[in-house]
């Protein structure tokens, strides 16, 4: 349309009217010892209301509340606390891209479609961390696992069907490839190449890969017996959390009490999660590893350890939450593809949906965050990049306010600084088996990766992802 045309003016008027009519869908407030947190979902009108409430609260609680803000922008929630802690000098003030993840229904989106993308991820020095081998069919799972390994994956989510043999569904074509590599199963290959399997026992049961009650047949135990490096994880943070025993800490307790894991095995799983992560500086990693191994022989119950990983992302960065497993995977959260309360058997209906995402960890001072985040969001909007999620969340008590949304929980801080998991993610709904749509989505993933690799510029609002008109959901 021509700028300023009657059609444009009419559309602008309609959008303004809609924006004015939309009120805040949800505004939750909670006081902690250090800050007042708000969460809002809405449009411009919602942001104005949030600002008004903040001013009122600041006036009424000037002593208890320093500054806290929450804004909604481009259908994306931003939450931060401006409690000020001095950020350390040095490289940890610089962005750190931890890895690239491909997730979704693996039966529909083979890793072979991402061949060039995966190659560029590896060439850039990033970790390739796909989900594979968690499908209902062992045959499909084995094929996807082998393909992911051949693409250079260093960590694989689920990896259940790595255990398959010819008698339990290993396809002949996969078996032939494995034979050429000198192994009989994908699990042997993972052991040989030290590729880590990220296991969530709760998720395994919920999607019927195993029965959750039959821990004796858990993939976790079998993968350990096969010598595969294993860490526990939360799988889909928005899906499995809810105070019902689905965080990593609860998984460890359940595994110990059921006999699924020995104490030494649990300690090694915790230690390994920090050995393989890029989310921590070396000295902090070693401290966590030492603490985990000391616990193995201390005789202390797991309950004596601080509860960890309730929020699904970077809790492993906090010394007092050191028990967190899978610290790196959790800064690349997989959102729920199912609304709260949906039947798990309906997961197949989402076979035409998958996601690609890049996560960047940054350590910085609080006061710099709001302008940077809003600038990135504005740039995304200018480029017609639909952000499914771009979120930052402080530690602790916000869990109860966020548990019903699939927002990634991406911020944890210590008293001497702030770690930020910045997640750029979009979801594409594509028709099953329509190659053209899939190729278009792969192209978008490639553009997203390129944007993340130039992240120093991204923080100054130069995210440059080209999107063809008409392709957004």
Secondary structure as the mmCIF struct_conf table of DSSP 4:
data_model
#
loop_
_struct_conf.conf_type_id
_struct_conf.id
_struct_conf.beg_label_comp_id
_struct_conf.beg_label_asym_id
_struct_conf.beg_label_seq_id
_struct_conf.end_label_comp_id
_struct_conf.end_label_asym_id
_struct_conf.end_label_seq_id
TURN_TY1_P TURN_TY1_P1 UNK A 3 UNK A 4
HELX_RH_AL_P HELX_RH_AL_P1 UNK A 6 UNK A 21
BEND BEND1 UNK A 25 UNK A 25
STRN STRN1 UNK A 26 UNK A 31
BEND BEND2 UNK A 33 UNK A 34
STRN STRN2 UNK A 36 UNK A 41
BEND BEND3 UNK A 43 UNK A 43
HELX_RH_AL_P HELX_RH_AL_P2 UNK A 44 UNK A 60
TURN_TY1_P TURN_TY1_P2 UNK A 61 UNK A 64
STRN STRN3 UNK A 68 UNK A 73
TURN_TY1_P TURN_TY1_P3 UNK A 74 UNK A 75
STRN STRN4 UNK A 76 UNK A 81
HELX_LH_PP_P HELX_LH_PP_P1 UNK A 86 UNK A 89
BEND BEND4 UNK A 90 UNK A 90
HELX_RH_3T_P HELX_RH_3T_P1 UNK A 91 UNK A 93
BEND BEND5 UNK A 94 UNK A 94
STRN STRN5 UNK A 96 UNK A 104
TURN_TY1_P TURN_TY1_P4 UNK A 106 UNK A 108
BEND BEND6 UNK A 109 UNK A 109
HELX_RH_3T_P HELX_RH_3T_P2 UNK A 111 UNK A 114
HELX_RH_AL_P HELX_RH_AL_P3 UNK A 115 UNK A 123
TURN_TY1_P TURN_TY1_P5 UNK A 124 UNK A 125
HELX_LH_PP_P HELX_LH_PP_P2 UNK A 126 UNK A 126
STRN STRN6 UNK A 127 UNK A 128
STRN STRN7 UNK A 131 UNK A 132
BEND BEND7 UNK A 133 UNK A 133
BEND BEND8 UNK A 135 UNK A 136
HELX_RH_AL_P HELX_RH_AL_P4 UNK A 138 UNK A 150
TURN_TY1_P TURN_TY1_P6 UNK A 151 UNK A 152
BEND BEND9 UNK A 154 UNK A 154
STRN STRN8 UNK A 155 UNK A 158
HELX_RH_3T_P HELX_RH_3T_P3 UNK A 160 UNK A 163
HELX_RH_3T_P HELX_RH_3T_P4 UNK A 166 UNK A 168
TURN_TY1_P TURN_TY1_P7 UNK A 169 UNK A 169
HELX_RH_AL_P HELX_RH_AL_P5 UNK A 172 UNK A 180
TURN_TY1_P TURN_TY1_P8 UNK A 181 UNK A 182
BEND BEND10 UNK A 184 UNK A 185
HELX_RH_AL_P HELX_RH_AL_P6 UNK A 186 UNK A 193
TURN_TY1_P TURN_TY1_P9 UNK A 194 UNK A 194
HELX_LH_PP_P HELX_LH_PP_P3 UNK A 195 UNK A 195
STRN STRN9 UNK A 196 UNK A 199
HELX_RH_AL_P HELX_RH_AL_P7 UNK A 201 UNK A 206
TURN_TY1_P TURN_TY1_P10 UNK A 207 UNK A 208
BEND BEND11 UNK A 209 UNK A 210
TURN_TY1_P TURN_TY1_P11 UNK A 212 UNK A 213
HELX_RH_3T_P HELX_RH_3T_P5 UNK A 215 UNK A 217
HELX_RH_AL_P HELX_RH_AL_P8 UNK A 219 UNK A 225
TURN_TY1_P TURN_TY1_P12 UNK A 226 UNK A 227
STRN STRN10 UNK A 230 UNK A 232
BEND BEND12 UNK A 235 UNK A 236
HELX_RH_AL_P HELX_RH_AL_P9 UNK A 237 UNK A 240
BEND BEND13 UNK A 242 UNK A 245
BEND BEND14 UNK A 247 UNK A 247
HELX_RH_AL_P HELX_RH_AL_P10 UNK A 248 UNK A 258
TURN_TY1_P TURN_TY1_P13 UNK A 259 UNK A 259
BEND BEND15 UNK A 260 UNK A 261
HELX_RH_AL_P HELX_RH_AL_P11 UNK A 263 UNK A 275
BEND BEND16 UNK A 276 UNK A 276
BEND BEND17 UNK A 278 UNK A 280
HELX_RH_AL_P HELX_RH_AL_P12 UNK A 282 UNK A 298
HELX_RH_3T_P HELX_RH_3T_P6 UNK A 302 UNK A 304
BEND BEND18 UNK A 305 UNK A 305
HELX_LH_PP_P HELX_LH_PP_P4 UNK A 306 UNK A 307
BEND BEND19 UNK A 310 UNK A 314
HELX_RH_3T_P HELX_RH_3T_P7 UNK A 315 UNK A 317
BEND BEND20 UNK A 318 UNK A 318
HELX_RH_3T_P HELX_RH_3T_P8 UNK A 319 UNK A 321
TURN_TY1_P TURN_TY1_P14 UNK A 322 UNK A 323
BEND BEND21 UNK A 325 UNK A 325
TURN_TY1_P TURN_TY1_P15 UNK A 327 UNK A 328
HELX_RH_3T_P HELX_RH_3T_P9 UNK A 329 UNK A 331
BEND BEND22 UNK A 332 UNK A 332
HELX_LH_PP_P HELX_LH_PP_P5 UNK A 333 UNK A 336
BEND BEND23 UNK A 337 UNK A 338
TURN_TY1_P TURN_TY1_P16 UNK A 340 UNK A 341
HELX_RH_3T_P HELX_RH_3T_P10 UNK A 344 UNK A 350
TURN_TY1_P TURN_TY1_P17 UNK A 351 UNK A 352
STRN STRN11 UNK A 353 UNK A 363
HELX_RH_3T_P HELX_RH_3T_P11 UNK A 366 UNK A 368
HELX_RH_AL_P HELX_RH_AL_P13 UNK A 369 UNK A 382
TURN_TY1_P TURN_TY1_P18 UNK A 383 UNK A 384
BEND BEND24 UNK A 388 UNK A 388
STRN STRN12 UNK A 389 UNK A 389
BEND BEND25 UNK A 395 UNK A 395
HELX_RH_3T_P HELX_RH_3T_P12 UNK A 396 UNK A 398
HELX_RH_AL_P HELX_RH_AL_P14 UNK A 399 UNK A 402
TURN_TY1_P TURN_TY1_P19 UNK A 403 UNK A 404
BEND BEND26 UNK A 405 UNK A 405
STRN STRN13 UNK A 411 UNK A 414
TURN_TY1_P TURN_TY1_P20 UNK A 415 UNK A 416
STRN STRN14 UNK A 417 UNK A 429
TURN_TY1_P TURN_TY1_P21 UNK A 432 UNK A 433
HELX_RH_AL_P HELX_RH_AL_P15 UNK A 435 UNK A 453
TURN_TY1_P TURN_TY1_P22 UNK A 454 UNK A 454
HELX_RH_AL_P HELX_RH_AL_P16 UNK A 455 UNK A 458
TURN_TY1_P TURN_TY1_P23 UNK A 459 UNK A 461
TURN_TY1_P TURN_TY1_P24 UNK A 469 UNK A 470
#
